[in-house]
Amino acid sequence: MKSLERNISFLFGRTSTGIWGLFHLPVDGPDYVNFIWPCIAVWSFDRLVRIFRLLTWNKFASYSSAEYNRDANVIQLRTRVRRIASPRAGSYYYVYGWRSLKFWESHPFTLSGWNTVTTADESYTELIFLISVQSGFTSRLRSQLLNHGNPEIDASSAARKAYLSVEGPYGSHFRPWRSETALFVIGGAGITVATSFIQDLVDLVQSGKHIDQRVKRAKIVWAVKNPAFYQFVYERYMATWEAVFASTDIELSLDVYFTMPSKMDSDDEMSLPEHHSEPNESAKNMDTVISPSSPDSHIATEKAPTGEVPTNAGTGTLKTTFVQGRPIINDVVRSQVETLRSSGEKQLALVGCGPATMAHDIRLSFVEASNDPEVAVDFHLAPFAW
């Protein structure tokens, strides 16, 4: 009730202030009139464009679905939009909750994937968002999913109806597939940037257009605290990649760094997908930080337990490595540059998304890699927080 009172007071106060300013400014401050109306015009134009995009994109006869995973503390949101334009990898959309008490709010989320659906009755694009639960809007959405299940959906299912609309896309356009190697350095919930770009590559492979790209290998280096978060992302996104890339020459690999030692040091086995081998006993007790992408990591693997679990060594499948600790980003990037130089290749696409400290390290690594005259580095740093 207190929250509702604060929201009403806030909305009433802002509205009253705006009305007072519009009526009293021409009288009390004529010198400022010439400046206020252009601002109002720009704001009004922006609002009209956003409303037009909402009406154009969204299918109001349909509804969104949302799934909350308790262990990973994330929400996967799926919303249906008209097939007006193709989704753009790495872009973000504003999500509106029209049936919320704060219906005027919009919140940006990075697109994590999409599906194109065509049936006898309709054709639409399903946009997929992976949202880490924080305070505010995401917390209210979680409460809605936990407390107000829809009886039309199986009660054992975690998915529920959610009446949400999206508006976008926003963000710069980046094409990492024009380089021989695409390296994604990701922290936490920033994995949505990597899954979005890989979805773009999946579409290219399925349409046969990947042969027009220069990419030969794509590598994801992901630092994540919660193994349950990795498990959720693997099941919802990565599990489908292996079948797609098995018939191509593109090498796809994933290095997962678990940054919360308590999870690995516990007596319980870490939950992994069925096709992965379990970490051995010595791997659980690893307390060093290494980079499996660097040449020195292979020496470390032979001399001491490193916590790595190499799987799927075949070409064209998702080769996954598990490490306990934090990645040394500079070593990871330098290793890829050296690999390119030794193979006679020239271009590296570096995509980063992570917390401020990690983003800073990624920038420094890019600056160092850019000093190499033999390798051209194309850099894109996606926003992690809003």
N, C-alpha and C positions, 0 to 999 in steps of 0.2 A: 504494500500500500504506500509506503514511504517513497519507493522508487517511482510509482505511478504519479504521486504528487510532485516529485521533482521534475519528471518529464513534462507534466502539464504546465508547471510554473516556468520551466525553461522555454517551452514553445510559446506560451502567452507573453513572456517577457521579450523574446526576440521579435514576435509579431508587433507588439505594441511599440517597441523601439523603432522598427522599420516604418510604421505608419506615422509616428511622430516626426521622424526625420523627413519623410516625403512632404508633409504638410507645412512644417515649420522652417525647413531649410531655405525656401525661396524668400521667406519673410525675415528670418533672423540672420541669414548668411548669404546674401545675394552674390557675393564674390565667388562662392563655391558652386553655384548652380551649374556653371558650364562644365564642371569637372564631374559632378555626381551623375548626370544623365548618361554620359558615355559608359560609365561603370554599370549602370542599371541595364543599358542596352546590351552590353557584352554578357552580363549574367543571364538576362532573359533569353538571349540567343542560345547560350549554352544549355539552359533548361529545356528549351523547345527542341533542340537537336537530340538531347538525351531522351525526351519523351517519344520523339519520332523513332529513334532506334529501338526503344522498348516495344513500341507497337509493331515495328517491322520484324524484329527478331523473334518475339515470343509467341507461342501458340497458347492462347488463353483458354482453349478448351481442354488442354492437357494439364498435367501436374508434374512436379518434380518428385524425386524420391531421394531420401537421405538415409544413410546407414552409419550408426555410431558404434565404434569398436572400443570397448572398455579398456582392454589391455594396452592397446596402442594409443588410446585417448585421441582418436582422430575421427572425423566425419567425412565420408565420401558422399558427395552431392552429385546427382545426375539430373540434368534439366534438359527438356526438349525445346529445340528452337527450329525455326523454318530453315530450309536449305537455300539460303540466299547467297551466302558466301562461304568458302571453305575456312575452317578454323585455322589459326596461325600459331605455330609452335612458339612457345615462350611468351605468349601474350597473356594479358590478364583482363578479367571482366569484373564489372560491378554487379553485385548481387543485391537484390531488393526483396524485402519481406513485406508484401502488400497487406497481409493479414496480421501484421505485428502492430503493437501499440506505437512503435517507432517506424511507421510505414515510410517516413520521409528519408530514412537512413539508407545509404548504399555503402557496401563494403567491397574492396578490391580483393580478388583471389586469382592466383595464377592457374591457368588451365593445365590440368594434368593429363588429359587425354580426351578422346572423342570417338564416337561410333556413328556411322551413317546407316540409317535403318529405312528400308523400303518394304512396305506391305501392300496388300491389295487395297487397303483403305486409306493409307496415308504414307507420306515420306517426310522424314525429319532427320535432323542431326542431334545427337545426344552429346552434350558437353559434360565433361566429368571434372570435378574439382575435389582435391584432397585437402581437407582443412584441419589444421592443428587447433585443438580447443584451447582457447585462452579465456579472457574475461569478456564481458559485453555481449555482442551479437552471437559469437560462437557458443558462449556459455548458455545463452537463452535457447539457442537452437538445440543444444544437447539436452537441456531440460525438457524441451518440447518432445524430443524423440523418446526420452525415457518415460515420460509421464502421460503422454497422450498418443498411445498407439491406435492405429486405425483398425477397426474390427474386420474390415474387408480384406486385410492382409493377414497371412498366417501369423499367429501370435508368437511362434518360435522364431520367426524371422526378425532380424535386427533392422530391416528396412521399413520406413514409414513414409507416408505422404508428406510432402512439404510444399506449400504454395509459395514458391519463390520465382522471381524473374531475373534475367540477366541482361546486361547491356555492355556492349563492347564490339570488337576487341580494342585494347590499348597496348602500347608498348612498341619498341623499335623492332624492325624486321631483321633477323639474322639467319644466315644459311651456313651452318657448319659443314655441310656435306660437300662444299667446294674445295675442302682440304683433304689431304690423304689420311690424316688422323684427326679425330674429334675427341677432345679430352674434357670431361665434365668433372669439376671439383665441387662437391656439394656438401652442405652441412644441414642435418636435421630435415625439417619440412621443405627445404629447398629442393628436395628430390623431385618435386612436381615439375621443375624446369627440365630436368633430365628426362623424365617420363614423357613429357610433352614433345621434346625433340625426337626421342626414339619413336614415338607414335608417328611423327612425320616421316621418319625413315621407313617405318613399317609400311605406311601407305605407298611410298615410292617403290618398295620391293614388291608389294602385291600388285601394283600397276605396271611393273616392269621398267619404271623410269629411273631406277637406281643406277642403271648402266650408264646414264648420262652424267652421273655425279663422279667426283674424284675420290670419294671416301673409300678407304680400304679397311679401316679399323675404327671402332668407337669404344672408348673406355670411360667407365664411371668410377670415380673415387668418392665414396659416401661415408661421412662421419656421422654416426647416429648413436644416441644414448640407449634407446629402448629396443631390445631384440624383437619385441612384439610388433613394433612399428615396421621393422624390416620384414617380418613375416607377413604382415598385412599387405605391404607394397608388393612383395613377391607374388602373393596369391592373386592380387587384383590386377597387376600390370606385367611383371616380369615373366610369369609362367607362360605367357603367350608368345614371348619373343623368340624362344628357342626354336619352335616349329617354323616360324617365319624365316629366320636367318639360316636355318640348317641347309637350305638349298642355294645359298649365296656364298660368295668368297669374302664377305665382310666379316671381320673378326669382332666379336662383341664380348667385352669382359667387364667384370664388376669386382671392385675391391671394397669390402664393407669393414669399416673400422668401428668397433663397439667402444665407446668412450666412457662407459660406466663399468669400472672393474667389478663392482659388487655383483652385477648380474652374472659375470663370467665366473667369479670365484665361489658362487653359491653351490650347494650340494646338488641342486636341481640341474638337469641337463637343459641346455639351451634348445628351445624348440626350433627345428630347422625343417625345411621342406623335405619330403620323403626321398627325393633323389640326391640329397646332399648327405655326405658322410658326417658322422658325429665328430666334434672336436675331441682330440685325445686328451688324456689326463694331464700330460705335461703342458699342453696348449692352454689349459684353463689357468695354469699358474704363471703364465707369461706376464712379465711386468715391464718389458722393453717396448720401445716405440720404433718401428721400422717402416720402411717403404717397400712393399712388395714389387713396386714398379722399377726400383733401382737395381743395378747389378749387385750391389752389396747385400741385398736382401737374400739372394740365393745362397751366398756364403753364410749368412746368419741362419738360414733355414737348415743348413747341414750341420752347423756347429752347435746350435742351441735351439730349443723349442721356441717357435715364434707365434703360435696361435693361428697359423694359417691352415685353411682347409681347401686345398685345390680340388676342383671338381670339373667334370665335363671338359677334358683337355682337347677334344676334337675341334677342328676348324668349323666355324659357322654356327656354333652354339654358345650359350651364355656361360663363360668360364668364370666361376665365382671364387673369391678368396676372402676368408674371414680373418681379421686381425683385431687383437685387443690393444687399445691405445689410440693415439691421435696420429693422423698422417702428417708427415713432414712435407708440406706442399711444395716447397722449393725443390726437394729431391724428386718428387713425382713429376713436376713439369720438366725439370732438367733431363730426367730419364727419357721422356718422350721426345725431347729435342735431340738427344744423342741417338735415339733409335732412328729418327728421321734422317739425320745426317749420315749415319752408317749405311742406310739403305738407299741413299741417293735421292730421297724425296725432299720436298721443299716447303710444304705448307702444313701448319698446325692450327687447328681451331680450338681455342681455349674458352670454355664456358664455365663461369663460376656463379655460385649462389650460396650464401651462408651468413652467419652472424658477423658483426662488425670486425672482430679480430681476424676471423677467417678471411673475410673479404679483403682486408688489408694485406694479409699474406699472399692472397691470390694476385693482387695488384703488383706487389713487389716481385713475385715470380714472373709475371708478364713482362715487367720492365727488364729483368735480367735476361729472359729468353729473347726479348726483342733486340738485344745487343749482339746476338749471333747473326753474322752476315749471311750464313748459308741457309737459314730457315726463316720463313715469313710466318709470323704469329698473328692470327686474326682473333681479336679478344672481345668477349661480351660478358659483362657482369650484370646479372639480373638482380632486381631488388628482392631483399629477403623479408624486410619488415616495412610496414606502412605507418 
